[in-house]
Amino acid sequence: MDADMMHALRWLLLCVVLTFVVAASPAQASRANHYDFFIKETKVTRLCHEKTVLAVNGQFPGPTIYARKGDVVVVNVYNQGNKNITLHWHGVDQPRNPWFDGPEYITQCPIQPGANFTYRIIFSEEEGTLWWHAHSDFDRATVHGAIVIHPKRGTTYPYPKPHKEIPIILGEWWNVDMEQLFEETKRTGGDVNISDANTINGQPGDLFPCSKNGTFRTLVEHGKTYLLRVINAGLTNEMFFGVAGHRLTVVGTDGRYLKPFTVDHIMISPGQTMNVLLEADRPTDRYYMAARTFATNPQLEVNNSTATAILEYKDAPPSAGSPDFPNLPAIDDIAAATAYTAQLRSLVTKDHPVDVPTHVDEHMVVTISVNLLPCGANETCDGPGGNRLAASLNNVSFVSPAVDILGAYYHSIRGVYEPDFPNKPPFFNFTNSLPLNQSFTKRGTKVMVVEYGAVVEVVFQGGILAGAESHPMHLHGFSFYVVGRGFGKFDGNRDPTFYNLVDPPYQNTVSVPKAGWAAIRFRAANPGVWFMHCHFERHTVWGMDTVFIVKNGKTPGSQIMRPPPNMPKC
């Protein structure tokens, strides 16, 4: 029997054993290591409007996955919808295991309607709050949910254990069909219509018509401490979030702990998570939790609505009036967002050390741009000047291939990608003076290949071409240290002298400031194919993406695991 056949049999035996163990303990199965996700069309009503959306197990948001640090979780995904789909486990490094990372045509072909695929999620150093979501088209608008990673048994939080934990998922709602919106965006090359409402746990709140009865409510007891696990699952909006009458102590982000700091509100970008402690020490009453858009580009139309939920004390009198409202910053308050983000610092303790690389092997400057592509023959395009809107990194607008890059790399299939992504921009104009005919970008499936173990520094540089805005950049397969951020053009001689190499935040998604820069460092010790992209979904679709291919190391423990035998086919 050859090695591949032996591997397939071992994998099949593992699945059988896991299924048997989980089936023997249903109570454990719902919270431990095995989940069944059925993706199907579900009727949902918001803003007096009923529409059919893709949802998991009929839930919007979807079910929460529970794990402990170092666990392995198996998720069986059954696509009972009418379109291709994949799922991504956002912020899970998946050591040596890119096969189950999830982005379509990057690490796998999508799961076709009527098919199923079993994901094996390997948790390693993550502890705190992460999330899962669809990684196909605009499907994550409704296909998403929380991942709660508790400490290992025998260990505990680096703060007093909270009385209760409450997932708070911020998102957006469109009255239109998301698949039609996606197809229209591709067809016209114009911008995406703004959402009709922001949401908290799938609900816009009782400030919106027909939404009062569905408003998310949570009960608290006076004198208790609560952990709010806040996730921004939105497609287009950074958000301010606060709770009326209560200050929030921030203790974690992106599955890692932070030095605690207390604020009136947080700012959270799409893709990010924040763990915050709330002391229920106010007069017994009802209080609004609220989320409002933070927008940085005045040239863009945005959804500036405020979503609400209700925090209610258990002994609040029935006659309590309208809840108090938090004092959130204005929609364009960059100073408030910057001041908040500057306070994110890693918790440096014996149990939670940092390991910030001080030597860099690969330096990259990556410009982030919204650009144009020429309108095709026999097309009518809605972008500026009758062209198509595009986006790029280092003036390359990423094109998804017809087969997955991971499979092509692993099996040495030529012609799927080009391993020559530039490590610096071919040009960069930091003003808005470029004429329209110089705003065009090139298309390509270019990837960056790095040696196993190399320390990589990426400086994301935003500009004001086509209007400046912030960009939440996400890297799959790694968390990274955010060693520096600033406004204006990055100065390679001056700015690194101000890097924080002592306690920088360890994140998987960084908000690059409007017309500014952010510097990240990571050690490429996770072999595989890993997507890097903006978490504004329209920018991902337009091509603000690339891929890191990290080569195998020299030992068996530093090489990509073999693919499972049931990978979806393109």
C-alpha positions, 0 to 999 in steps of 0.5 A, a space after each residue: 500500500 503506497 503512502 498516499 493511500 495510507 494517509 487517506 486511510 488514517 484521515 478516514 479513521 480519524 474522522 470516524 473516531 471523532 464522530 464516534 466520540 462526539 456522538 457518544 456525548 451530545 452535550 459535549 458535541 454542542 460546545 467542544 470539538 464537533 459542529 455540523 453547519 448546514 448552509 441554506 436559504 432562510 427567510 429573515 425580516 429586518 426593517 419591515 422587509 422580508 428577504 431570503 438570505 444564506 444562513 447557517 443552521 437557520 441562524 443569523 448571525 450563525 452559531 458560536 464555536 467554542 474551544 480551548 487553547 490548543 484544541 482541534 475542532 471539526 466542522 462538517 459543512 453541508 452546502 444546501 444553498 444554491 451557490 458555491 461557498 467556502 468558510 474561513 476561520 478568521 484569525 486561526 493560524 492553522 499551523 501547517 494546515 492551509 487546506 482548511 483556511 477557506 478563501 475560495 480559489 486561494 486555498 480551496 475550490 468552493 463547496 458546490 451546492 449539494 456537496 459537503 466538506 469537513 474542515 479541521 480547525 487547529 488552534 494553537 496560541 490563540 486565546 480570546 475571541 475570533 470569528 468565522 465567516 464565508 469567504 466567497 462573494 458577499 456571502 459573509 454579510 449573513 454567513 458569519 459567527 463568533 469563535 470563543 477560545 477559552 484558556 486551557 484547563 488548569 489556566 485562567 484569564 489574566 483578569 478576574 473571571 467574568 460572571 458571563 460572556 456576551 458575543 456582540 457581533 456588529 454587522 450590516 443589513 441590505 434590503 436587496 439580495 446580496 448575490 444580485 448586489 454582487 453580480 451588479 457590482 461586477 457587471 457595472 464596475 461601479 461602487 457598491 450600494 451602501 447598506 440600509 442599516 448597521 446591526 448588533 447581533 443581526 438586529 438594527 435596533 428599535 430606532 428603526 421601523 419594525 425593529 423594536 421587538 427584535 432588538 437584541 437585549 441582554 440582562 445583567 445583575 448589579 455588581 457583576 462583571 461581564 465580558 463583551 466579545 465584540 466582533 466587526 463582521 461588517 462588509 464596509 464600515 469601521 465602527 464606534 461602539 459604546 454602552 451608555 453610562 458604562 465605561 469599558 475596559 479593553 483586555 484583548 484583541 484578535 485572540 490575544 491579550 492586551 494591557 487593560 485600559 478603560 475607555 468610553 467607546 471603542 473603534 473596531 475595523 471589519 475583521 477585528 475583535 475586541 474583548 472588553 469588560 463591563 462592570 454592572 455598577 450603574 443605577 438599575 435601569 435600561 441602557 443602549 449599547 450602540 454602534 455607529 459608522 466611522 468613515 474617513 473618506 468624505 467623497 464616499 456615501 456611507 451608511 451613517 445610521 446607529 444600531 442599538 441593543 439594550 443592556 437591562 438590569 434584572 431588577 430594573 422597574 417595569 416603568 423604566 423609560 427610554 434607555 439612555 444613549 451613549 455619547 459616541 464620537 462623530 462619524 468622521 472623528 479621526 482623532 477619537 479613532 486614532 487615540 483609541 488605537 494608540 492604546 492597544 499594547 500587548 500584555 507582557 507577562 510570564 504566561 503571555 510573553 511577546 517575541 517581537 523580531 528585531 532583525 528583518 529579512 524581507 522588507 516590503 512597502 505595499 501601497 494601497 490604492 483604489 484605481 481604475 480599469 478600462 471598460 471592456 468592449 460592448 460594456 457600459 461601466 459606472 466607474 469614474 469616466 465611464 471606467 471600472 473601479 478597481 483596487 490594487 496593492 503595489 499597482 497590481 490588481 489581484 485576479 483570482 484564478 480558476 483553480 486554487 493557488 494552494 493546490 497548484 503550488 503543492 502539486 507544481 501546476 504551472 500557469 496558475 500564479 506568478 511568483 513575482 509580486 513586487 516588494 515595493 511600488 513601481 511608483 507612488 504619488 502621494 497627492 491627488 494630482 494624477 490625471 484620470 488617465 494615470 489612475 489605471 492599474 495592471 491586473 495579475 495573479 502575483 504572489 510573494 514567495 518567502 523562505 521558511 522562518 524569514 522575518 517579514 516587515 510589511 509597511 502598508 502605505 495609503 495615499 489619497 488617489 481616488 480619495 483617501 480612507 483607512 483600510 483594514 488589512 488582514 493576513 491569513 495564517 499569521 498574527 503579526 506585531 503592529 510595530 508602527 502607525 502614522 499619517 503621511 508618507 512613510 519615511 524609511 529613515 526616520 519612522 522606524 526609529 519610533 517603532 514600538 518593539 517592546 509591547 506592540 499589539 499582536 493582531 491579524 487585522 490592522 487598520 491602516 490610517 487614512 492617507 497614512 501607514 502601518 508597519 507589521 512584522 511576523 516570522 514566516 514559520 507557517 508553511 503554506 499559501 496565505 491570503 492577504 487582503 483588505 477587509 472592506 469586501 468591495 476592495 477585496 473583490 476589486 483586487 486589493 489582495 495578494 498571497 504569501 507562499 511560505 516555503 517548507 522548512 527542512 524538518 517534517 514539523 516545518 512542512 505543509 501537511 498533506 491534503 485531505 482526500 476530499 478537497 472540493 474540485 473546481 
